[in-house]
Amino acid sequence: MITLYQPKSMFGLPSSSPFCLKLDAFLRWQAIPFENKHALPFEGPYKKIPFIDYQGQRLGDSSLIIDQLIQDLNITYDKNLNLALGHSFSKMMEEQIYWVMVYFRWMDKDAWPILKEAFFEAVPKLIKPVIVGLARKQAKSALHGQGIGRLPKSAILQKAKLDLDALENQLKQSDFICGDQMTHYDLSIWAVLSQFMQSNFIIQLSDLCNERSVLKDY
């Protein structure tokens, strides 16, 4: 049986990480037996979550894990599906919209106190200021390196709007991102959208998603 390592549930979702949520959903969708265990990022092979124990190995990176399982279990899709489109849109969500989420969770003055309380509630009070300060500094550095953190808030929201417009327009043409059949790419997209549309942690991007009926139906 696979052991899936991820943090505890948070904000009304099984996970506050879309990558954990994606992998958890994939295992359930394919009826692959697994057990959940709580873990911290530094315990994984790439120092991030999620990761799994599988066939005597510890594997990391949700996309690499899913690719491995698809290969090992010989999971196939209808040849008429546009898998390249699914790959492109899932990467747009995970490598663009995800970082917008990180920005508004960690850097927004209204959202930060909520995140801080949820993420660091178990840290001992004596060292809490140091741990919290270091974590936020690392998040700011990551955002700066990615590029989102260098932009004004208005430009960040404009970029997100254009990405969501593209996703919405594509989903008007078919029920799922690759066509008429669900694929693991839909799980990737849903897992990011869920952080805005199904979470009780409301940030600025939440309204931008929820006002789109196509995304709500999806």
Secondary structure, 3 states (H helix, E strand, C coil): CEEEEECCCECCECCCCHHHHHHHHHHHHCCCCEEEEECCHHHCCCCCCCEEEECCEEEECHHHHHHHHHHHCCCCCCCCCCHHHHHHHHHHHHHHHHHHHHHHHHCCCCCHHHHHHHHCCCCCCCCHHHHHHHHHHHHHHHHHHHCHHHCCHHHHHHHHHHHHHHHHHHHCCCCECCECCCCHHHHHHHHHHHHHHCCCCCCHHHHHHHCCHHHHHC
